């Protein structure tokens, strides 16, 4: 089996999936790949297959199950204990998720619009008052979702350096198991203390008063949930903002849609999410039963990697999938996953991305990259794709 591709596969264009992934999508849409530990899970590249597996309860998200294709040794090590509900199956996942659904409805999220717009404007005030060039990640793309999720949860934003640093360490598979565990433990202690103290009108306060105090939620599950919301609530959105900005500055004809007085079409953000899918290492599952998928039978205990990034460019689902179409409709992309594990905060992420890009490009119509694209530090080895620094300047 020496001819099996090693996964993840290398990119050649920072804004497109790896060319080999496109070849597999065309020639072998369900194939074996070899991952870090020598195991050979199935790689799914077709939109229909990825969508079907993500909605099928016969494919487990539980990383403790034998055969689960962990991203790396550290990733496997930190998932041996009880994690948040996103790594749970069945009734327990549903029960815990339902406790939070009302916090992320369209109506609740839309009520945050004025605060998000104000935060974006204040960050740009600070940015434009400072030196040029500036790192847009450190000055804008990261602080915006960090401030929003801090206020939503009731976490003091003055602690952002602490929780952003621990979040990076938690998600960095190259940091090693010990560093991952230490970062998780430090965040757990921090958020556990906040949960104990919170009683106000914020998400942690409601979680503490309505779920933990009533016995509906254990303290350990509450802490794990708080970690998930804090980390996912800023890390993923920050990278999507930064990567989308880099793409638009590299493609000024598409940036025009965000610079107009009326703003971009409502579908523009979803098109960027489709094209620039940041979960580029695939969504991982393990089969709990034999499942026939196309011409392949995936056996119980076999791992599966659902490659949403290339599935989001499947011509069977998206006309001219490599082209930017800000009026694309419908656009049922898989950037937020699908099925019962659909990202809980997808409405909030969409709103933050829309406000962040529109405010930035309207406020600074001559914003541009301060270095060649080839010098940007894209996160090729990180499970959440993006760019670590984005030097920009403006007139």
Secondary structure, DSSP 8 states (H G I E B T S, - for coil): -TTSEESS---SSTTS--HHHHHHHHH-SEEEEE-TTS---EEE-SHHHHHHHHT-TTEE--TTSTT---SSHHHHHHTSS---GGG--HHHHHHHHHHHHGGGSHHHHHTTHHHHHHHHHHHHHHHHHS-SSEEHIIIIIHHHHHHHHHHHHT--GGGHHHHHHHHHHHH-GGG-HHHHHHHHHHHHHHHHHHHHH--SSSHHHHIIIIIITTTSS-HHHHHHHHHHHHHHHHHHHHHHHHHHHHHHHH-HHHHHHHHSTT-S-TTHHHHHHHHT-S-TT-EEEEESS-EEETTEEE-TT-EEEE-HHHHTT-TTTSTTTTS--TT--S----TT--GGGS-TTHHHHHHHHHHHHHHHHHH-TT-EESS-GGGS-B-TTSSS-SBS--EEE--
